[in-house]
């Protein structure tokens, strides 16, 4: 059975941007070889973390959204666990509402809901 998943991968800041791209491309290739279809990839770049992990205050964040067979995700997570450059990761199954929300967000249908400042 195939579901749609979203994985956030947090990579060590010690890497160069080229190494980060190479690592993410390696994981994309692993997923595609296993039968997954990449729906969307979003690179957040070097971002400050809320708390330190392994004495590092920043990390490279990447979000992968993909359709994959259920058994592939566990194999993917094993690969992430074995990689020393991966500080953390989280994979979730997207329900129909999350899939719809992500699609609308990518299409620019959702605007920021920031309150307007009152003029003095």
MARKERO-598789 format. One line per field, with one value per residue (C-alpha): residue in three letters; z negated, x negated, y negated. Coordinates in pm, 1 decimal. Example, Ala and Ser with C-alpha at 12.3 -4.5 7.8 and 13.67 -1.06 7.14 Angstrom:
r: ala|ser $
Z: -780.0|-714.0 $
X: -1230.0|-1367.0 $
Y: 450.0|106.0 $
This chain:
r: unk|unk|unk|unk|unk|unk|unk|unk|unk|unk|unk|unk|unk|unk|unk|unk|unk|unk|unk|unk|unk|unk|unk|unk|unk|unk|unk|unk|unk|unk|unk|unk|unk|unk|unk|unk|unk|unk|unk|unk|unk|unk|unk|unk|unk|unk|unk|unk|unk|unk|unk|unk|unk|unk|unk|unk|unk|unk|unk|unk|unk|unk|unk|unk|unk|unk|unk|unk|unk|unk|unk|unk|unk|unk|unk|unk|unk|unk|unk|unk|unk|unk|unk|unk|unk|unk|unk|unk|unk|unk|unk|unk|unk|unk|unk|unk|unk|unk|unk|unk|unk|unk|unk|unk|unk|unk|unk|unk|unk|unk|unk|unk|unk|unk|unk|unk|unk|unk|unk|unk $
Z: 0.0|80.7|-139.0|-124.0|-376.2|-490.9|-635.7|-799.1|-797.3|-1017.0|-904.8|-1090.6|-1022.8|-980.6|-618.6|-317.4|-112.4|166.9|-80.4|-204.6|152.2|223.0|-93.6|-19.6|341.5|211.2|-1.5|283.5|505.1|232.1|209.9|587.1|629.0|368.9|566.0|411.4|601.8|472.4|452.2|312.5|156.3|-50.0|-171.4|-467.4|-465.2|-772.4|-1052.5|-1421.7|-1635.5|-1942.0|-2147.9|-2090.1|-1954.9|-1996.9|-2101.8|-1774.0|-1768.7|-1394.4|-1136.7|-775.5|-747.9|-450.7|-412.3|-169.4|-74.3|114.1|200.1|107.2|18.2|-358.6|-398.3|-225.5|-500.6|-767.2|-535.4|-471.4|-844.6|-896.6|-638.8|-822.5|-1158.6|-1013.4|-877.5|-1122.8|-942.2|-1033.3|-1372.0|-1378.6|-1148.9|-1165.9|-918.8|-932.5|-726.9|-576.0|-588.2|-312.9|-494.2|-528.9|-162.8|-60.9|-290.6|-153.6|204.3|131.0|-45.1|253.7|489.9|284.0|189.7|-180.4|-286.6|-609.5|-879.6|-1057.1|-1238.7|-1101.2|-1318.2|-1454.8|-1340.7|-1615.4 $
X: 0.0|-120.1|-76.2|-202.6|-473.3|-666.1|-1015.4|-1212.1|-1585.6|-1819.5|-2183.6|-2494.7|-2611.4|-2972.1|-2898.3|-2933.5|-2624.1|-2752.0|-2785.0|-2432.2|-2294.6|-2486.9|-2350.8|-1990.2|-2025.2|-2154.2|-1840.6|-1613.7|-1776.5|-1729.8|-1358.9|-1309.5|-1496.6|-1263.3|-955.3|-878.9|-764.9|-901.2|-611.2|-800.1|-1132.7|-1191.5|-1536.7|-1528.8|-1905.8|-2116.3|-1872.0|-1909.1|-1768.9|-1549.2|-1792.4|-2138.8|-2191.3|-2540.9|-2664.3|-2548.4|-2312.4|-2240.4|-2162.3|-2058.1|-1687.4|-1526.4|-1163.9|-1084.8|-726.1|-682.5|-449.5|-599.4|-519.2|-482.1|-785.1|-1017.6|-984.7|-1129.5|-1422.9|-1470.2|-1479.7|-1742.6|-1960.5|-1912.7|-2002.7|-2328.0|-2439.9|-2651.3|-2571.7|-2201.6|-2133.7|-1757.8|-1475.1|-1100.5|-875.7|-498.7|-210.1|-0.5|376.5|598.6|631.3|254.7|202.5|463.6|310.6|-41.1|89.2|268.9|-39.4|-262.0|-13.5|-24.0|344.2|268.9|171.2|-0.9|254.5|56.0|258.2|227.9|51.5|271.7|175.1|101.4 $
Y: 0.0|-348.6|-656.5|-1011.4|-1098.1|-1401.8|-1371.1|-1650.9|-1582.7|-1788.6|-1776.8|-1888.0|-2246.8|-2129.5|-2032.4|-2262.0|-2344.5|-2116.7|-1828.4|-1895.2|-1888.5|-1568.3|-1403.0|-1503.0|-1386.5|-1052.4|-1012.1|-1121.3|-858.1|-595.1|-676.8|-682.1|-352.8|-199.8|-304.6|-643.3|-950.1|-1281.0|-1527.9|-1827.9|-1920.7|-2231.5|-2331.5|-2566.1|-2607.0|-2677.4|-2757.1|-2834.1|-2553.0|-2602.0|-2393.4|-2253.0|-1903.2|-1759.2|-2106.8|-2261.3|-2559.1|-2558.0|-2290.6|-2239.2|-2156.5|-1982.2|-1872.1|-1589.7|-1510.9|-1183.9|-898.3|-563.2|-203.8|-160.9|67.5|-182.0|-443.3|-213.3|-129.7|-501.9|-573.2|-301.5|-479.3|-809.1|-651.1|-514.2|-851.7|-1052.3|-1378.4|-1343.5|-1502.9|-1433.3|-1331.8|-1289.5|-1107.3|-1129.8|-992.2|-1269.7|-1231.9|-1373.5|-1707.5|-1752.0|-1659.2|-1917.3|-2181.7|-2123.0|-2146.4|-2474.0|-2614.4|-2528.7|-2695.3|-3015.6|-2996.9|-3043.3|-3391.7|-3480.8|-3558.4|-3829.0|-4094.8|-4446.0|-4702.4|-4976.8|-5320.4|-5572.8 $
